[in-house]
Amino acid sequence: MISPRVRIGVLGLALLTALSAPATATAAGPVAPGSAAPPTVEELRLDQAVPREILRRSGFDTVAPAFARALDRARSYAQARRVVERHGSALWRGAVDRAQGRGPAGGDLSRDDDRPLYWARLGMARELRGWEPRFGLDEARRAKLLDTLERTSRGQTSVLPRRTGLKRVLVTGFDPFTLDRDIRISNPSGAVALALDGTVIETASGPARVETVVFPVRWRDFTDGTVERTLRPHLPETDLFATVSQGRVGRVDVERTNGAWRGGFGDNENTGTPEIVPVSDPASQPQWTSTTLPYAAIVAAETGRFPVYDNTGVTEIPAGGTVPVVRRDGPTPGSTARAGGGGDYLSNEIAYRATLLRDRLGLHDSLPGGHVHTPVLEFGAGNSTEVTDPQFVRNRLDIIAQVRSIVAVAVSASERARD
């Protein structure tokens, strides 16, 4: 999920109109105590034909209605919380199982598709946001239920502890985004998360178990600390982590440097404000963080059909300057960040937050971690309307396989570096 501003020149996409358009607020604003909340901008997209087709062709069209029926049977907040936990966790498990070939496919949509999880979660969230139970439910408690749904259905509450004899790798992915340009979009990083969760990868230094989580493409969640809350308990018990997102066309990038700046491009709720990345203890906040992944070994290895690059570029305001400057070889001393190697969107921000957390936990020298940008997932030539096609599926499968190989290389190279 490289910054769309950075991707303009690389992809040749028509982004300028979107960049100049004013951000709009979410549909869900303050509500009266006890009353249902209106759907968000993100949830309103469910009414379009493509999301309905994706849900129907994957069998996930039954998820939200079943959840709504279960909610209606809840007679207390405690019962409602259990319903949300159970159904949210079941959605994540069902999506992982489908992606990994367990159980029925539920339809003709390929199993590697990440979109059923995304749209089914939004369907559940809309049901929960509009639910009016017989008992009292104030805005704060509804928000807690929505948060529980988000966390359980993204795998954030099911990361398993380290197992004896297995190295542990943590991989993160993202939801689809820029859906107002093309509602059909799939995010290969989300597909990677579903395909790899709970799997064991054989590496040159032994088996490694992969745990994965998925994050939303929403600035407000990052401001609220969702990355730190999710990763903090697990990084000390992890041997390697990789935050993954969709980046440039036809290439994989290992991003060397991450910047403390968010460019404010519209997220999935069409909101965004240019500002410094908001973190705790801003007085000690660095302008830049860096990868500790073994980037040289990753670039040198044969991991798949897409070329892999060590991306060292950033955009900075030099010390004493006022105008942003592109630097191909990383930031200069005392500069102010305006874009990391991964741009100034949420991919750069998750990389910045995860590596800053690594450093604040005192793990910089012992925990390999950083960001990997996958190629843009493209439809086949001439497909401007269908939700899938053979080339689209092949591209996604190849990206998944290549990220798996990159993880294996990274684990092996990091272990050799320790010896």
Contacts in CASP RR format, 6 or more apart in sequence:
PFRMAT RR
TARGET T0000
AUTHOR 0000-0000-0000
METHOD contacts of the structure
MODEL  1
MISPRVRIGVLGLALLTALSAPATATAAGPVAPGSAAPPTVEELRLDQAV
PREILRRSGFDTVAPAFARALDRARSYAQARRVVERHGSALWRGAVDRAQ
GRGPAGGDLSRDDDRPLYWARLGMARELRGWEPRFGLDEARRAKLLDTLE
RTSRGQTSVLPRRTGLKRVLVTGFDPFTLDRDIRISNPSGAVALALDGTV
IETASGPARVETVVFPVRWRDFTDGTVERTLRPHLPETDLFATVSQGRVG
RVDVERTNGAWRGGFGDNENTGTPEIVPVSDPASQPQWTSTTLPYAAIVA
AETGRFPVYDNTGVTEIPAGGTVPVVRRDGPTPGSTARAGGGGDYLSNEI
AYRATLLRDRLGLHDSLPGGHVHTPVLEFGAGNSTEVTDPQFVRNRLDII
AQVRSIVAVAVSASERARD
1 174 0 8 1.000
1 177 0 8 1.000
1 187 0 8 1.000
1 189 0 8 1.000
1 217 0 8 1.000
1 245 0 8 1.000
1 246 0 8 1.000
1 247 0 8 1.000
1 345 0 8 1.000
1 346 0 8 1.000
1 347 0 8 1.000
1 373 0 8 1.000
2 245 0 8 1.000
2 246 0 8 1.000
2 247 0 8 1.000
2 248 0 8 1.000
2 253 0 8 1.000
2 342 0 8 1.000
2 343 0 8 1.000
2 345 0 8 1.000
2 347 0 8 1.000
2 348 0 8 1.000
2 373 0 8 1.000
3 263 0 8 1.000
3 265 0 8 1.000
3 339 0 8 1.000
3 342 0 8 1.000
3 343 0 8 1.000
3 344 0 8 1.000
3 345 0 8 1.000
3 347 0 8 1.000
3 348 0 8 1.000
4 13 0 8 1.000
4 15 0 8 1.000
4 18 0 8 1.000
4 19 0 8 1.000
4 178 0 8 1.000
4 265 0 8 1.000
4 345 0 8 1.000
5 15 0 8 1.000
5 19 0 8 1.000
5 263 0 8 1.000
5 265 0 8 1.000
5 339 0 8 1.000
5 343 0 8 1.000
5 344 0 8 1.000
5 345 0 8 1.000
6 339 0 8 1.000
6 341 0 8 1.000
6 342 0 8 1.000
6 343 0 8 1.000
6 344 0 8 1.000
7 13 0 8 1.000
7 15 0 8 1.000
7 247 0 8 1.000
7 248 0 8 1.000
8 15 0 8 1.000
8 16 0 8 1.000
10 248 0 8 1.000
10 249 0 8 1.000
11 248 0 8 1.000
11 249 0 8 1.000
11 376 0 8 1.000
18 178 0 8 1.000
18 180 0 8 1.000
18 181 0 8 1.000
18 265 0 8 1.000
18 266 0 8 1.000
19 265 0 8 1.000
23 264 0 8 1.000
23 266 0 8 1.000
23 270 0 8 1.000
23 271 0 8 1.000
23 272 0 8 1.000
23 273 0 8 1.000
24 41 0 8 1.000
24 270 0 8 1.000
24 271 0 8 1.000
25 269 0 8 1.000
25 270 0 8 1.000
25 271 0 8 1.000
26 40 0 8 1.000
26 41 0 8 1.000
26 42 0 8 1.000
26 269 0 8 1.000
26 270 0 8 1.000
26 271 0 8 1.000
27 38 0 8 1.000
27 39 0 8 1.000
27 40 0 8 1.000
27 41 0 8 1.000
27 43 0 8 1.000
27 44 0 8 1.000
28 37 0 8 1.000
28 38 0 8 1.000
28 39 0 8 1.000
28 40 0 8 1.000
28 129 0 8 1.000
29 37 0 8 1.000
29 38 0 8 1.000
30 139 0 8 1.000
31 37 0 8 1.000
31 38 0 8 1.000
31 139 0 8 1.000
33 138 0 8 1.000
33 139 0 8 1.000
34 132 0 8 1.000
34 136 0 8 1.000
34 137 0 8 1.000
34 138 0 8 1.000
34 139 0 8 1.000
34 142 0 8 1.000
35 132 0 8 1.000
36 129 0 8 1.000
36 130 0 8 1.000
36 131 0 8 1.000
36 132 0 8 1.000
37 129 0 8 1.000
37 130 0 8 1.000
37 139 0 8 1.000
37 142 0 8 1.000
38 129 0 8 1.000
38 130 0 8 1.000
39 46 0 8 1.000
39 126 0 8 1.000
39 129 0 8 1.000
39 130 0 8 1.000
40 125 0 8 1.000
40 129 0 8 1.000
40 269 0 8 1.000
41 268 0 8 1.000
41 269 0 8 1.000
41 270 0 8 1.000
42 122 0 8 1.000
42 218 0 8 1.000
42 268 0 8 1.000
42 269 0 8 1.000
43 122 0 8 1.000
43 123 0 8 1.000
43 125 0 8 1.000
43 126 0 8 1.000
43 129 0 8 1.000
45 51 0 8 1.000
45 122 0 8 1.000
45 179 0 8 1.000
45 183 0 8 1.000
46 52 0 8 1.000
46 119 0 8 1.000
46 122 0 8 1.000
46 123 0 8 1.000
46 126 0 8 1.000
48 183 0 8 1.000
50 183 0 8 1.000
50 184 0 8 1.000
50 387 0 8 1.000
51 119 0 8 1.000
51 122 0 8 1.000
51 183 0 8 1.000
52 61 0 8 1.000
53 387 0 8 1.000
54 60 0 8 1.000
54 109 0 8 1.000
54 113 0 8 1.000
54 115 0 8 1.000
54 116 0 8 1.000
54 119 0 8 1.000
54 387 0 8 1.000
55 61 0 8 1.000
55 63 0 8 1.000
55 116 0 8 1.000
55 119 0 8 1.000
55 120 0 8 1.000
57 107 0 8 1.000
57 108 0 8 1.000
57 109 0 8 1.000
57 387 0 8 1.000
58 98 0 8 1.000
58 105 0 8 1.000
58 106 0 8 1.000
58 107 0 8 1.000
58 109 0 8 1.000
58 113 0 8 1.000
58 115 0 8 1.000
58 116 0 8 1.000
59 106 0 8 1.000
59 107 0 8 1.000
59 116 0 8 1.000
60 95 0 8 1.000
60 116 0 8 1.000
60 117 0 8 1.000
60 119 0 8 1.000
60 120 0 8 1.000
63 87 0 8 1.000
63 91 0 8 1.000
63 120 0 8 1.000
63 123 0 8 1.000
63 124 0 8 1.000
64 120 0 8 1.000
64 123 0 8 1.000
64 124 0 8 1.000
64 126 0 8 1.000
64 127 0 8 1.000
66 87 0 8 1.000
67 83 0 8 1.000
67 87 0 8 1.000
67 88 0 8 1.000
67 124 0 8 1.000
67 127 0 8 1.000
67 128 0 8 1.000
68 127 0 8 1.000
68 131 0 8 1.000
70 83 0 8 1.000
70 86 0 8 1.000
70 87 0 8 1.000
71 80 0 8 1.000
71 83 0 8 1.000
71 84 0 8 1.000
71 127 0 8 1.000
71 128 0 8 1.000
71 131 0 8 1.000
71 133 0 8 1.000
72 131 0 8 1.000
72 133 0 8 1.000
73 79 0 8 1.000
73 83 0 8 1.000
74 80 0 8 1.000
74 83 0 8 1.000
74 133 0 8 1.000
75 134 0 8 1.000
75 135 0 8 1.000
76 135 0 8 1.000
77 135 0 8 1.000
77 136 0 8 1.000
77 137 0 8 1.000
77 141 0 8 1.000
80 133 0 8 1.000
80 137 0 8 1.000
80 145 0 8 1.000
81 144 0 8 1.000
81 145 0 8 1.000
81 148 0 8 1.000
84 128 0 8 1.000
84 145 0 8 1.000
84 148 0 8 1.000
84 149 0 8 1.000
84 152 0 8 1.000
85 148 0 8 1.000
85 152 0 8 1.000
87 124 0 8 1.000
87 149 0 8 1.000
88 121 0 8 1.000
88 124 0 8 1.000
88 148 0 8 1.000
88 149 0 8 1.000
88 152 0 8 1.000
88 153 0 8 1.000
89 152 0 8 1.000
89 153 0 8 1.000
89 155 0 8 1.000
89 157 0 8 1.000
89 158 0 8 1.000
91 117 0 8 1.000
91 120 0 8 1.000
91 121 0 8 1.000
91 124 0 8 1.000
91 152 0 8 1.000
91 153 0 8 1.000
92 117 0 8 1.000
92 152 0 8 1.000
92 153 0 8 1.000
92 154 0 8 1.000
92 155 0 8 1.000
92 158 0 8 1.000
93 158 0 8 1.000
95 114 0 8 1.000
95 116 0 8 1.000
95 117 0 8 1.000
95 120 0 8 1.000
95 194 0 8 1.000
96 194 0 8 1.000
96 197 0 8 1.000
96 198 0 8 1.000
97 103 0 8 1.000
98 105 0 8 1.000
98 106 0 8 1.000
98 111 0 8 1.000
98 116 0 8 1.000
98 194 0 8 1.000
99 111 0 8 1.000
99 112 0 8 1.000
99 113 0 8 1.000
99 114 0 8 1.000
99 191 0 8 1.000
99 194 0 8 1.000
99 195 0 8 1.000
100 111 0 8 1.000
100 194 0 8 1.000
100 195 0 8 1.000
100 197 0 8 1.000
100 199 0 8 1.000
101 111 0 8 1.000
105 111 0 8 1.000
109 116 0 8 1.000
109 387 0 8 1.000
109 388 0 8 1.000
110 388 0 8 1.000
110 393 0 8 1.000
110 396 0 8 1.000
112 191 0 8 1.000
112 194 0 8 1.000
112 195 0 8 1.000
112 393 0 8 1.000
112 396 0 8 1.000
112 397 0 8 1.000
112 400 0 8 1.000
113 186 0 8 1.000
113 191 0 8 1.000
113 388 0 8 1.000
113 396 0 8 1.000
114 176 0 8 1.000
114 186 0 8 1.000
114 187 0 8 1.000
114 188 0 8 1.000
114 190 0 8 1.000
114 191 0 8 1.000
114 193 0 8 1.000
114 194 0 8 1.000
115 176 0 8 1.000
115 186 0 8 1.000
117 153 0 8 1.000
117 194 0 8 1.000
117 214 0 8 1.000
118 175 0 8 1.000
118 176 0 8 1.000
121 149 0 8 1.000
121 150 0 8 1.000
121 153 0 8 1.000
121 154 0 8 1.000
124 149 0 8 1.000
124 153 0 8 1.000
125 146 0 8 1.000
125 149 0 8 1.000
125 150 0 8 1.000
128 142 0 8 1.000
128 145 0 8 1.000
128 146 0 8 1.000
128 149 0 8 1.000
129 142 0 8 1.000
129 146 0 8 1.000
131 137 0 8 1.000
150 156 0 8 1.000
150 216 0 8 1.000
150 221 0 8 1.000
151 157 0 8 1.000
151 230 0 8 1.000
152 158 0 8 1.000
154 213 0 8 1.000
154 214 0 8 1.000
154 215 0 8 1.000
154 216 0 8 1.000
155 197 0 8 1.000
155 212 0 8 1.000
155 213 0 8 1.000
155 214 0 8 1.000
156 213 0 8 1.000
156 230 0 8 1.000
159 170 0 8 1.000
159 211 0 8 1.000
159 213 0 8 1.000
159 234 0 8 1.000
160 198 0 8 1.000
160 209 0 8 1.000
160 211 0 8 1.000
161 237 0 8 1.000
162 168 0 8 1.000
162 237 0 8 1.000
162 238 0 8 1.000
163 209 0 8 1.000
165 207 0 8 1.000
166 200 0 8 1.000
166 207 0 8 1.000
166 208 0 8 1.000
166 209 0 8 1.000
167 203 0 8 1.000
167 205 0 8 1.000
167 206 0 8 1.000
167 207 0 8 1.000
167 208 0 8 1.000
167 209 0 8 1.000
167 239 0 8 1.000
167 240 0 8 1.000
167 411 0 8 1.000
167 415 0 8 1.000
168 208 0 8 1.000
168 209 0 8 1.000
168 211 0 8 1.000
168 237 0 8 1.000
168 238 0 8 1.000
168 239 0 8 1.000
169 201 0 8 1.000
169 208 0 8 1.000
169 209 0 8 1.000
169 210 0 8 1.000
169 211 0 8 1.000
169 238 0 8 1.000
169 239 0 8 1.000
169 240 0 8 1.000
169 241 0 8 1.000
169 242 0 8 1.000
169 407 0 8 1.000
169 411 0 8 1.000
170 210 0 8 1.000
170 211 0 8 1.000
170 212 0 8 1.000
170 213 0 8 1.000
170 231 0 8 1.000
170 234 0 8 1.000
170 235 0 8 1.000
170 238 0 8 1.000
170 240 0 8 1.000
170 241 0 8 1.000
170 242 0 8 1.000
171 192 0 8 1.000
171 193 0 8 1.000
171 196 0 8 1.000
171 210 0 8 1.000
171 211 0 8 1.000
171 212 0 8 1.000
171 241 0 8 1.000
171 242 0 8 1.000
171 243 0 8 1.000
171 244 0 8 1.000
171 403 0 8 1.000
171 407 0 8 1.000
172 189 0 8 1.000
172 193 0 8 1.000
172 212 0 8 1.000
172 213 0 8 1.000
172 214 0 8 1.000
172 215 0 8 1.000
172 231 0 8 1.000
172 241 0 8 1.000
172 242 0 8 1.000
172 243 0 8 1.000
172 244 0 8 1.000
172 350 0 8 1.000
172 354 0 8 1.000
173 187 0 8 1.000
173 189 0 8 1.000
173 190 0 8 1.000
173 192 0 8 1.000
173 193 0 8 1.000
173 212 0 8 1.000
173 213 0 8 1.000
173 214 0 8 1.000
173 215 0 8 1.000
173 243 0 8 1.000
173 244 0 8 1.000
173 245 0 8 1.000
174 187 0 8 1.000
174 189 0 8 1.000
174 190 0 8 1.000
174 214 0 8 1.000
174 215 0 8 1.000
174 216 0 8 1.000
174 217 0 8 1.000
174 244 0 8 1.000
174 245 0 8 1.000
174 246 0 8 1.000
174 346 0 8 1.000
174 347 0 8 1.000
174 350 0 8 1.000
175 187 0 8 1.000
175 190 0 8 1.000
175 214 0 8 1.000
175 215 0 8 1.000
175 216 0 8 1.000
175 217 0 8 1.000
175 268 0 8 1.000
176 185 0 8 1.000
176 186 0 8 1.000
176 187 0 8 1.000
176 217 0 8 1.000
177 185 0 8 1.000
177 187 0 8 1.000
177 217 0 8 1.000
177 267 0 8 1.000
177 268 0 8 1.000
177 346 0 8 1.000
178 185 0 8 1.000
179 185 0 8 1.000
179 268 0 8 1.000
180 270 0 8 1.000
184 379 0 8 1.000
184 386 0 8 1.000
184 387 0 8 1.000
185 377 0 8 1.000
186 377 0 8 1.000
186 392 0 8 1.000
186 396 0 8 1.000
187 245 0 8 1.000
187 246 0 8 1.000
187 377 0 8 1.000
188 246 0 8 1.000
188 374 0 8 1.000
188 375 0 8 1.000
188 377 0 8 1.000
188 395 0 8 1.000
188 396 0 8 1.000
188 399 0 8 1.000
188 400 0 8 1.000
189 244 0 8 1.000
189 245 0 8 1.000
189 246 0 8 1.000
189 374 0 8 1.000
190 214 0 8 1.000
190 244 0 8 1.000
191 396 0 8 1.000
191 399 0 8 1.000
191 400 0 8 1.000
192 212 0 8 1.000
192 244 0 8 1.000
192 374 0 8 1.000
192 399 0 8 1.000
192 400 0 8 1.000
192 403 0 8 1.000
192 404 0 8 1.000
193 212 0 8 1.000
193 213 0 8 1.000
193 214 0 8 1.000
193 244 0 8 1.000
194 212 0 8 1.000
195 400 0 8 1.000
195 404 0 8 1.000
196 210 0 8 1.000
196 212 0 8 1.000
196 400 0 8 1.000
196 403 0 8 1.000
196 404 0 8 1.000
196 407 0 8 1.000
197 210 0 8 1.000
197 211 0 8 1.000
197 212 0 8 1.000
198 209 0 8 1.000
198 210 0 8 1.000
198 211 0 8 1.000
198 212 0 8 1.000
199 209 0 8 1.000
199 210 0 8 1.000
200 207 0 8 1.000
200 208 0 8 1.000
200 209 0 8 1.000
200 210 0 8 1.000
201 207 0 8 1.000
201 208 0 8 1.000
201 209 0 8 1.000
201 210 0 8 1.000
201 404 0 8 1.000
201 407 0 8 1.000
201 408 0 8 1.000
201 411 0 8 1.000
202 408 0 8 1.000
203 408 0 8 1.000
203 409 0 8 1.000
203 411 0 8 1.000
203 412 0 8 1.000
203 415 0 8 1.000
204 408 0 8 1.000
204 412 0 8 1.000
204 415 0 8 1.000
204 416 0 8 1.000
205 411 0 8 1.000
205 412 0 8 1.000
205 415 0 8 1.000
205 416 0 8 1.000
206 411 0 8 1.000
208 239 0 8 1.000
208 240 0 8 1.000
208 407 0 8 1.000
208 408 0 8 1.000
208 411 0 8 1.000
210 407 0 8 1.000
211 234 0 8 1.000
213 230 0 8 1.000
215 221 0 8 1.000
215 222 0 8 1.000
215 226 0 8 1.000
215 227 0 8 1.000
215 230 0 8 1.000
215 346 0 8 1.000
215 350 0 8 1.000
216 226 0 8 1.000
216 268 0 8 1.000
217 267 0 8 1.000
217 268 0 8 1.000
217 346 0 8 1.000
218 267 0 8 1.000
218 268 0 8 1.000
218 269 0 8 1.000
218 271 0 8 1.000
219 262 0 8 1.000
219 264 0 8 1.000
219 266 0 8 1.000
219 267 0 8 1.000
219 271 0 8 1.000
219 272 0 8 1.000
219 273 0 8 1.000
219 346 0 8 1.000
220 269 0 8 1.000
220 271 0 8 1.000
222 277 0 8 1.000
222 346 0 8 1.000
222 349 0 8 1.000
222 350 0 8 1.000
222 353 0 8 1.000
223 278 0 8 1.000
225 353 0 8 1.000
227 349 0 8 1.000
227 350 0 8 1.000
227 353 0 8 1.000
227 354 0 8 1.000
227 357 0 8 1.000
228 279 0 8 1.000
228 280 0 8 1.000
228 353 0 8 1.000
228 357 0 8 1.000
231 241 0 8 1.000
231 354 0 8 1.000
231 357 0 8 1.000
232 357 0 8 1.000
232 361 0 8 1.000
235 241 0 8 1.000
235 357 0 8 1.000
235 358 0 8 1.000
235 361 0 8 1.000
235 363 0 8 1.000
235 367 0 8 1.000
236 361 0 8 1.000
236 363 0 8 1.000
238 367 0 8 1.000
239 367 0 8 1.000
239 368 0 8 1.000
239 411 0 8 1.000
239 414 0 8 1.000
240 293 0 8 1.000
240 367 0 8 1.000
240 368 0 8 1.000
240 369 0 8 1.000
240 407 0 8 1.000
240 410 0 8 1.000
240 411 0 8 1.000
240 414 0 8 1.000
241 354 0 8 1.000
241 358 0 8 1.000
241 367 0 8 1.000
241 368 0 8 1.000
241 369 0 8 1.000
241 370 0 8 1.000
242 293 0 8 1.000
242 369 0 8 1.000
242 370 0 8 1.000
242 371 0 8 1.000
242 372 0 8 1.000
242 403 0 8 1.000
242 406 0 8 1.000
242 407 0 8 1.000
242 410 0 8 1.000
243 347 0 8 1.000
243 350 0 8 1.000
243 351 0 8 1.000
243 354 0 8 1.000
243 370 0 8 1.000
243 371 0 8 1.000
243 372 0 8 1.000
244 371 0 8 1.000
244 372 0 8 1.000
244 373 0 8 1.000
244 374 0 8 1.000
244 403 0 8 1.000
245 346 0 8 1.000
245 347 0 8 1.000
245 350 0 8 1.000
245 371 0 8 1.000
245 373 0 8 1.000
245 374 0 8 1.000
246 347 0 8 1.000
246 373 0 8 1.000
246 374 0 8 1.000
246 375 0 8 1.000
246 376 0 8 1.000
246 377 0 8 1.000
247 253 0 8 1.000
247 342 0 8 1.000
247 347 0 8 1.000
247 373 0 8 1.000
247 374 0 8 1.000
247 375 0 8 1.000
247 376 0 8 1.000
248 373 0 8 1.000
248 375 0 8 1.000
248 376 0 8 1.000
249 375 0 8 1.000
249 376 0 8 1.000
249 378 0 8 1.000
250 306 0 8 1.000
250 307 0 8 1.000
250 375 0 8 1.000
250 376 0 8 1.000
251 306 0 8 1.000
251 307 0 8 1.000
251 308 0 8 1.000
251 309 0 8 1.000
251 375 0 8 1.000
252 303 0 8 1.000
252 306 0 8 1.000
252 307 0 8 1.000
252 308 0 8 1.000
252 309 0 8 1.000
252 372 0 8 1.000
252 373 0 8 1.000
252 374 0 8 1.000
252 375 0 8 1.000
252 402 0 8 1.000
252 406 0 8 1.000
253 308 0 8 1.000
253 309 0 8 1.000
253 311 0 8 1.000
253 341 0 8 1.000
253 342 0 8 1.000
253 372 0 8 1.000
253 373 0 8 1.000
254 291 0 8 1.000
254 293 0 8 1.000
254 295 0 8 1.000
254 298 0 8 1.000
254 299 0 8 1.000
254 308 0 8 1.000
254 309 0 8 1.000
254 310 0 8 1.000
254 311 0 8 1.000
254 370 0 8 1.000
254 371 0 8 1.000
254 372 0 8 1.000
254 373 0 8 1.000
255 291 0 8 1.000
255 311 0 8 1.000
255 340 0 8 1.000
255 341 0 8 1.000
255 342 0 8 1.000
255 348 0 8 1.000
255 351 0 8 1.000
255 370 0 8 1.000
255 371 0 8 1.000
255 372 0 8 1.000
255 373 0 8 1.000
256 290 0 8 1.000
256 291 0 8 1.000
256 295 0 8 1.000
256 310 0 8 1.000
256 311 0 8 1.000
256 312 0 8 1.000
256 313 0 8 1.000
256 330 0 8 1.000
256 341 0 8 1.000
257 288 0 8 1.000
257 289 0 8 1.000
257 290 0 8 1.000
257 291 0 8 1.000
257 312 0 8 1.000
257 313 0 8 1.000
257 314 0 8 1.000
257 330 0 8 1.000
257 331 0 8 1.000
257 340 0 8 1.000
257 341 0 8 1.000
258 288 0 8 1.000
258 289 0 8 1.000
258 290 0 8 1.000
258 291 0 8 1.000
258 340 0 8 1.000
258 341 0 8 1.000
258 342 0 8 1.000
258 348 0 8 1.000
258 351 0 8 1.000
258 352 0 8 1.000
258 355 0 8 1.000
258 370 0 8 1.000
258 371 0 8 1.000
259 277 0 8 1.000
259 287 0 8 1.000
259 288 0 8 1.000
259 289 0 8 1.000
259 314 0 8 1.000
259 337 0 8 1.000
259 339 0 8 1.000
259 340 0 8 1.000
259 341 0 8 1.000
259 344 0 8 1.000
259 348 0 8 1.000
259 352 0 8 1.000
260 276 0 8 1.000
260 277 0 8 1.000
260 279 0 8 1.000
260 285 0 8 1.000
260 286 0 8 1.000
260 287 0 8 1.000
260 288 0 8 1.000
260 337 0 8 1.000
260 352 0 8 1.000
261 274 0 8 1.000
261 275 0 8 1.000
261 276 0 8 1.000
261 277 0 8 1.000
261 336 0 8 1.000
261 337 0 8 1.000
261 338 0 8 1.000
261 339 0 8 1.000
261 340 0 8 1.000
261 344 0 8 1.000
261 348 0 8 1.000
262 272 0 8 1.000
262 273 0 8 1.000
262 274 0 8 1.000
262 275 0 8 1.000
262 276 0 8 1.000
262 277 0 8 1.000
262 344 0 8 1.000
262 345 0 8 1.000
262 346 0 8 1.000
262 348 0 8 1.000
262 349 0 8 1.000
263 272 0 8 1.000
263 274 0 8 1.000
263 275 0 8 1.000
263 339 0 8 1.000
263 344 0 8 1.000
263 345 0 8 1.000
264 272 0 8 1.000
264 273 0 8 1.000
264 274 0 8 1.000
264 275 0 8 1.000
264 344 0 8 1.000
264 345 0 8 1.000
265 272 0 8 1.000
265 344 0 8 1.000
265 345 0 8 1.000
266 272 0 8 1.000
267 346 0 8 1.000
276 282 0 8 1.000
276 285 0 8 1.000
277 285 0 8 1.000
277 349 0 8 1.000
277 352 0 8 1.000
277 353 0 8 1.000
279 285 0 8 1.000
279 353 0 8 1.000
279 356 0 8 1.000
285 356 0 8 1.000
286 356 0 8 1.000
287 331 0 8 1.000
287 334 0 8 1.000
287 335 0 8 1.000
287 336 0 8 1.000
287 337 0 8 1.000
288 314 0 8 1.000
288 331 0 8 1.000
288 335 0 8 1.000
288 337 0 8 1.000
288 340 0 8 1.000
289 351 0 8 1.000
289 352 0 8 1.000
289 355 0 8 1.000
289 356 0 8 1.000
289 359 0 8 1.000
290 355 0 8 1.000
291 351 0 8 1.000
291 355 0 8 1.000
291 369 0 8 1.000
291 370 0 8 1.000
291 371 0 8 1.000
292 355 0 8 1.000
292 358 0 8 1.000
292 364 0 8 1.000
292 365 0 8 1.000
292 367 0 8 1.000
292 368 0 8 1.000
292 369 0 8 1.000
292 370 0 8 1.000
293 368 0 8 1.000
293 369 0 8 1.000
293 370 0 8 1.000
293 372 0 8 1.000
293 410 0 8 1.000
293 414 0 8 1.000
294 368 0 8 1.000
294 409 0 8 1.000
294 410 0 8 1.000
294 413 0 8 1.000
294 414 0 8 1.000
294 417 0 8 1.000
295 310 0 8 1.000
296 310 0 8 1.000
297 409 0 8 1.000
297 410 0 8 1.000
297 412 0 8 1.000
297 413 0 8 1.000
298 308 0 8 1.000
298 310 0 8 1.000
298 406 0 8 1.000
298 409 0 8 1.000
298 410 0 8 1.000
298 413 0 8 1.000
299 308 0 8 1.000
299 309 0 8 1.000
299 310 0 8 1.000
301 308 0 8 1.000
301 405 0 8 1.000
301 406 0 8 1.000
301 409 0 8 1.000
303 402 0 8 1.000
303 405 0 8 1.000
303 406 0 8 1.000
303 409 0 8 1.000
304 398 0 8 1.000
304 401 0 8 1.000
304 402 0 8 1.000
304 405 0 8 1.000
305 398 0 8 1.000
305 402 0 8 1.000
306 374 0 8 1.000
306 375 0 8 1.000
306 398 0 8 1.000
306 399 0 8 1.000
306 402 0 8 1.000
308 406 0 8 1.000
311 341 0 8 1.000
311 342 0 8 1.000
311 373 0 8 1.000
312 328 0 8 1.000
312 329 0 8 1.000
312 330 0 8 1.000
312 341 0 8 1.000
313 326 0 8 1.000
313 327 0 8 1.000
313 328 0 8 1.000
313 329 0 8 1.000
313 330 0 8 1.000
313 340 0 8 1.000
313 341 0 8 1.000
314 326 0 8 1.000
314 327 0 8 1.000
314 330 0 8 1.000
314 331 0 8 1.000
314 337 0 8 1.000
314 339 0 8 1.000
314 340 0 8 1.000
314 341 0 8 1.000
315 324 0 8 1.000
315 325 0 8 1.000
315 326 0 8 1.000
315 327 0 8 1.000
315 337 0 8 1.000
315 338 0 8 1.000
315 339 0 8 1.000
315 340 0 8 1.000
315 343 0 8 1.000
315 344 0 8 1.000
316 324 0 8 1.000
316 325 0 8 1.000
316 327 0 8 1.000
316 330 0 8 1.000
316 331 0 8 1.000
316 332 0 8 1.000
316 335 0 8 1.000
316 336 0 8 1.000
316 337 0 8 1.000
316 338 0 8 1.000
317 323 0 8 1.000
317 324 0 8 1.000
317 325 0 8 1.000
317 335 0 8 1.000
317 336 0 8 1.000
317 338 0 8 1.000
318 325 0 8 1.000
318 332 0 8 1.000
318 334 0 8 1.000
318 335 0 8 1.000
319 332 0 8 1.000
319 333 0 8 1.000
319 334 0 8 1.000
319 335 0 8 1.000
324 338 0 8 1.000
324 339 0 8 1.000
331 337 0 8 1.000
338 344 0 8 1.000
339 348 0 8 1.000
340 348 0 8 1.000
340 352 0 8 1.000
341 348 0 8 1.000
342 348 0 8 1.000
342 351 0 8 1.000
342 371 0 8 1.000
342 373 0 8 1.000
347 371 0 8 1.000
347 373 0 8 1.000
348 371 0 8 1.000
350 371 0 8 1.000
351 370 0 8 1.000
351 371 0 8 1.000
354 369 0 8 1.000
354 370 0 8 1.000
354 371 0 8 1.000
355 369 0 8 1.000
355 370 0 8 1.000
358 364 0 8 1.000
358 367 0 8 1.000
358 369 0 8 1.000
368 410 0 8 1.000
368 414 0 8 1.000
372 403 0 8 1.000
372 406 0 8 1.000
374 399 0 8 1.000
374 402 0 8 1.000
374 403 0 8 1.000
375 395 0 8 1.000
375 399 0 8 1.000
377 392 0 8 1.000
377 395 0 8 1.000
377 396 0 8 1.000
377 399 0 8 1.000
378 391 0 8 1.000
378 392 0 8 1.000
378 395 0 8 1.000
379 386 0 8 1.000
379 389 0 8 1.000
379 391 0 8 1.000
379 392 0 8 1.000
380 389 0 8 1.000
380 390 0 8 1.000
380 391 0 8 1.000
380 392 0 8 1.000
381 391 0 8 1.000
383 389 0 8 1.000
383 391 0 8 1.000
383 392 0 8 1.000
END
